[in-house]
Amino acid sequence: MKIIITGSIGNIGKPLTKELVEKGHAVTVISSKAERQKDIEALGAKVAIGTMQDPDFLSATFKGADIVYLMETWEGIGSLFDKDVDFEAGMRQIGNNYKQAVEQSGVKRVVHLSSIGAHSAKGYGSLSVHYQVENILNQLPNDVSIKFMRPVGFFTNIFRSMQTIKAQAAVISNHGGDDKEPWVSPLDIASAIAEEMELPFAGRTIRYIASDEVSPNEIAKVLGEAIGNPDLKWLVIPDEQLLNGMLGAGINPQLANGLVEMQASQRSGLLYEDYYRNKPRLGKVKLADFAKDFAQVYHQ
Ligand SMILES: NC(=O)c1ccc[n+]([C@@H]2O[C@H](COP(=O)([O-])OP(=O)(O)OC[C@H]3O[C@@H](n4cnc5c(N)ncnc54)[C@H](OP(=O)(O)O)[C@@H]3O)[C@@H](O)[C@H]2O)c1
């Protein structure tokens, strides 16, 4: 099949492209950077250079495709340190660009990277934008089938705490503790997407994706052992302290508030209610596997 991949060769795009090419599909990868061409072609895929902000480019690239994989990213909307950027409006704009491009190109099968938290209009901070984008895509005509993929939090998010892990031997968040929660590896997301692309499409469907269920304290213990620092801790601080820290560092207030509210919903467990009602089979990548990758990056 002819398949278009957005999200370049990022965390999901790279393993997804590899798997689809191995399965014999004709894959075109969209990247915003011309210098990515060599690396994409080395995976056996074609390249289309352009952005998610350009609906005419998207329409032209989607033309003739059997399936398009659509993802949105905050990247490219503005600087995280610019307090005036409306990132949520930027994400909705990408959703509208995709809707327009799918309609104009005539593509009938869409796999959309959404997120846990997309089941509800509010209460989950930054994740509510995924509810809005799902709704935009749901306005496409009925003959367009859409598979909404809702991964839980990525293990790779923990790389963002590398600085405090190195300086203070701590992951610092407004949620933590011993309650297990689901985490996912982008490798399992890529496999789930590749699998869905080869299964029949019918109407609109939703699939949650998770790899392992572990608590924040277990994560700190396993990562601490992997990096040779058994004292690594997962420290919980109040919402207000985390928010003030981020605002003080100059982070965009919409993003800072969104993160704090999202993590508060992890802490209360509310975020996971719909996931547990529709619990998926867990993927192959476990915390112990991620810990090996984490240790490698930590020691680099
Ligand atoms: N983190 C989580 O816990 C979580 C949970 C649920 C869902 N999600 C979803 O997962 C997404 C991240 O997926 P990922 O990790 O595969 O992404 P990623 O590794 O961040 O890669 C995204 C790639 O998209 C390309 N890109 C950036 N801006 C662009 C633009 N304006 N136009 C065209 N291409 C652009 C960039 O590659 P080039 O430089 O080559 O253009 C970038 O590397 C999030 O945005 C969110 O929607 C995340």
The ligand as a Gaussian input file, in Angstrom:
#p B3LYP/6-31G(d) Opt

LIG

0 1
 N        4.856000      12.303000      25.171000
 C        3.786000      11.654000      25.551000
 O        3.701000      11.119000      26.665000
 C        2.612000      11.522000      24.606000
 C        1.481000      10.831000      25.024000
 C        0.414000      10.670000      24.151000
 C        0.495000      11.196000      22.860000
 N        1.620000      11.880000      22.469000
 C        1.676000      12.405000      21.086000
 O        2.878000      11.972000      20.504000
 C        3.466000      13.034000      19.782000
 C        4.967000      12.830000      19.685000
 O        5.245000      11.783000      18.770000
 P        6.771000      11.404000      18.480000
 O        7.439000      11.207000      19.807000
 O        6.831000      10.341000      17.456000
 O        7.279000      12.776000      17.847000
 P        8.759000      13.364000      17.815000
 O        9.792000      12.315000      18.053000
 O        8.737000      14.594000      18.627000
 O        8.882000      13.728000      16.261000
 C        8.067000      14.637000      15.616000
 C        8.800000      15.098000      14.358000
 O        7.898000      15.878000      13.578000
 C        8.670000      16.756000      12.757000
 N        8.051000      18.079000      12.813000
 C        8.108000      18.987000      13.828000
 N        7.414000      20.085000      13.523000
 C        6.926000      19.890000      12.275000
 C        6.098000      20.655000      11.411000
 N        5.676000      21.869000      11.764000
 N        5.785000      20.134000      10.213000
 C        6.222000      18.917000       9.818000
 N        6.996000      18.118000      10.609000
 C        7.322000      18.605000      11.813000
 C       10.090000      16.819000      13.351000
 O       10.961000      16.141000      12.450000
 P       11.752000      16.994000      11.302000
 O       12.757000      17.825000      12.061000
 O       12.358000      15.962000      10.428000
 O       10.703000      17.835000      10.617000
 C        9.965000      16.013000      14.639000
 O       11.115000      15.280000      14.925000
 C        3.070000      14.282000      20.567000
 O        3.103000      15.429000      19.764000
 C        1.682000      13.938000      21.032000
 O        0.755000      14.347000      20.037000
 C        2.676000      12.038000      23.318000

